[in-house]
Every structure is written in structure tokens, then in C-alpha cells.
Amino acid sequence: MKPRPANVPEKAGEEGAVPRHVAIIMDGNGRWAKQRHLPRLEGHRRGVEAARRITRAARVLGIEALTLYAFSSENWRRPEEEVGDLMGLLRLFIRNDLDEMVRENVRLRVIGDYSRFSADIVALVDDALARTAGNDGPILAIALNYGARAELANAARTLAQQVRDGEIAIESIDEQTIEQHLDTHDLPPLDLLIRTSGEHRLSNFLLWQSAYTELLFVDTLWPDFDEAALRGAVASFGRRQRRFGGL
């Protein structure tokens, strides 16, 4: 991974500090469309445009990793037509943006179990992961069919199996061991989590990783979230004092 530019501080509380890892709960597409008397699909289309815009802005700001909550494990409960629309937009995003990610040295990561998606989407994701695997620039992590409780349950099952097989001792399991079995094990620690649309909850997103994360809830609906909004969020992070339980 390329080093952070020399003029960018690395610790919150320093003027101009930039978080290494930012995660965003992209909320408000439906309300954005409803306010404009447009179909929900149009809100989701504009949400994809916002994701593209923020991904580029994050690279400019020197953010090392950006994680976007694209499709939760609970989103399957939505109407079948809307789920189909979201899958169609995911296909378009990968097809239209993959060349740019390769060109800009972006490494794509996926957290969650995307194997539940249709075979063509799984193939598209697999191809995108393979084509960007050798990149060492900023990371774009997409959460697909992701749920934090399921992530923790999967880690617990894996560790239980390893104990049963005699690969590890139960006494050796600590916080670091659990972290190594999470979907985000190869991402930087989560510094800043943003949720748009005025809601104030995590919605089963990165629960373990958010233990000491700075949280920012903004009223802006996701399709309206732009580079200026991201810069404002980063500036807010830079003004905070992160003590991690200390003084």
C-alpha cells in the first residue's frame, strides 16, 4: 500500500488528520426518491452515483480503506422487485467501474457471504477481486449480504472447530484471535463510521470493529452526500480526541 502523503497527519486531534479506515452506512435512497415523487429505483441509481463520487473523493483525501454497506443480510426481506433492482445496479457498478479501479490501483474487497447471489454476480465479483488483487493502493471494501452478528457467529464456529480438532487451545483465544477470523482481518482498524439520513443506529454493521470507532450521524440523504460532506466528516474526525479508555 502506498504511504500516506507526508503532509497528512495520522492521529485524530491533529489539525487535518485523516482517518485510515472509513465505513459508511449508505442510507436514505428511498426517502430521497419519495421526496421527489420518483420511483425507489431512481433513488438507488442516484445512490450508486454517490458511492462512485465518494470512492473517488476518499482516494483524493488519502483514506486508505473505505467500506460501504451495500447490501445487508436483512435486505433480502425487501420486496423481490426491489432486490432484483439492487442486484442489477450491483452488476452495472462492477462492470462500469472495474477498469477504473484497476487503473487507479484500488484493491477491491468484499465482506459478507456473496455466494448467495446469482451465479453471474458471483462470477463478476470473483473476477473483480482477482483483477484488483495485485493492487497496493487504497482499499474499497463492499459489504454484500453482510451482517455483523453472522460474522461473529462464523468466527466462533471456526474457532470452536479448531479447538475441537486440537489446532489451538481454548486458553489461547483472545481479542486478537477473534479479529483474525473476522471478514475485516486484513483491513486497517476502523476509525470513522458515518451513517447518512438522520438515523442513529448501526443496523448490524461492523459491531466488533466499532468498539472504539468515532461515530458520525448526518441528516443528509445518501444520494446528496458529496465530496464536501465527506470532507466535513473527516474534519469532524480530526477535531476529536481519541483516548481509547486512557487519559
N, C-alpha and C positions, 0 to 999 in steps of 0.2 A: 504494500500500500504506500502511496506517495506520502511524504511527511507533510504535516500541517504547515502552511506558509509561515515564515518567520515572524510576520507582524500580527499573527493571530494568537492571543493568549489562550491557555488551555484550562484555566480554572475559573469557575463561576465566582463572581465577586470582583473580578478584574474587569476594568472597562474594556468593552469589545470582546469579551470572552465568548467563544463559540462552543456549543455542546458537541461532543464527538458523535453521539448517537441520539437521534430524534425519532420518536414514533408519533404517528397521527391517527386518531380515530376520525375518519372522514365522514362526518355526519351532517345531514341536512339536505341531501339531494331532493328527496320527496317534497319537503316543505318549500324548497326553492321553486320547484315546478308548480306547486299548488298556488303559491303567492302570485304566479304569473299566468295562472289558468292554462298550464301546459301539461302534457302527459308526463307521468313519472319517468318514463324512459328518457325524455329530454333532460330531466334533472340529472339522471345518471350519466348521460352523454357529457353534460357540462362538468360533472364530477370527474370524469376521465380527463377532460381538458385541464382541470385544476390539478390533478395528480401529475400530469405531464409538466405543467408550469412549475409546480413546487419541487419536483425532482430536479429540474434544471437549476432552480434558484438555490437549492441545497448544495449543489456542486459549486456554484459561484461563491457561496458563503464559507466553504471549506468544511462542511459537515461530512464526517467520514462514513456514517451509516444512517440511512433513512428507512424506517419501517412503516409501511402503510397497511392499515386494517381494511383489506379489500372485500373479503367475504368470510363471515364468521360461521362457525358450526351451527349457530342458531338461525342463520339466514335461509336455511332450507325450509323453514316454516312459512316463508313468504309465498304469495300466490305463484303457481307454476309458471305463468306467463312472465312474471317479473324475474324469476330466477333464470328463465331462458334468455331474457333480455340482458341480464347481467353477464351470463356466460358468453353471449355474443359480443358484448363490449370487451370482455377479457380477451377473446380471440383477436379482436381488432387492435387492442393495445399491444399485445405481444407482436403481432405481425407488423404493425406500423412503427413501433419504437425499438425493436430489437437491433436494427442496423445502427441506430444512433447510440445505443448502449455499448455496442461493440466498438464503435468509433471513438466514443468518449471514455473508454477504459473503465466502464461501470461493470461491477460484478453483481449479477442477479442472484438473489437467494430467495427461497420460499420457505416459510414456516407454516406448519399445519399439514394436514393429510390431503393433498390434492389428488390422490389416486381415486377418490370418489367421483371426480369429474368425468365427463365423457372421454372416450379414448383419444379423440382428436385434440382435445385441450391438454390432456396428459402428454401427448406427443409434442405439442407446441411448447409446453413448459419444459419438458426434458431437453428439447433442442436449444431453447433459450439458455437454460442452465449450462449446458455443455459449451455453447458458443462463447459464453462470458466467463467460464471457469478460470481461464488463464489470465484474466484481467486483474490488475492490482490497484485499481483506483477506488473511488467511492463505492460503497455497497448500497444497492437498492434491495431491500427485503420486502416481499409481498406476503401478507398473511392470507392464505387461501384455505378455506374450511378449517380455520384455526379456532381453538378455544383453550384458554389458559388452564382450566380445570382438567381437560382431557390431556393437555401437555404434561401436567404434573402427575396425573394417573399413569400415563405411559412411562414416565421416568421411574415411578415407584415400581411398576411391574418389571421393568428391565433390571432394576437393582435387586428386586426380590429374586428374580431368576438367577442372577449372578451369585447371590448368596446361596441359593439352593444348590447351584452347580459347583460351589466351592471356589469360585473365581475371586471373590472378595469376602472379607469378614464383616459381619454386621456392624462391629465397632468402628470400622473404618469409614462408614458413611457419614459425611458431614455436609455442610452447605456447599462446599466446592464440588464434592462428588455429585450432588444433585444438579448443580449448574451445568456440569459437564454432560448431563443427559437431557438437557432442555434443547428445544429447537434452535435457540439463540446462542448455543455454546460457542460459536465462532464469531459472534458479533461483539463489538465493544459494549461495556456496561451502559445501560440506558440512562441518559442524563435528563432528557426532557420529553414529556408526553403531553401532546396537545389534543384536545377534543373540541371540534367545532360545533356550532348550532345551539349553544347555550345549555346543553345537558351536562350534568355534573356526576358522572359515573364512569367506571372503567369497562363495563359490559364484557367481562370475562376476557380481557385483553392484557397480556403480559403482567399477570398478577404477581408472580415471583419477582420479575425483573423490576417492578415499580416500587420496591420496598423503600428505596431512598431517592427515587426519581422526583425531579421537580415537575409538578402538575400545573397545566395551564388550560383553563376552560374559557373559550371565547364565544361570543354570541354570533359571530359571522357564520353563515351557512357555507358549507364546503365549496359549492361552485363559485362563491365570491372570494374565497381565500386565495390571496395572491402573494407575490414576492414581498410587497410591503408588509403584509400581515406576518409572513414568516420572519422578516427582519425584526418586526416588533416583538415577536415571540422570543427570538434569540436575544434581543436587547433586554427583555424582562429576565431571561435566564442569567445574563451577565450581571444583573443587579442583585441577584440573590446570594446569600451566604449559605454554603453547604457545609454543615458541620458533621454529618453522619453520626450523630449521637454525642459528639465531643463538644468542646467549647470553641 
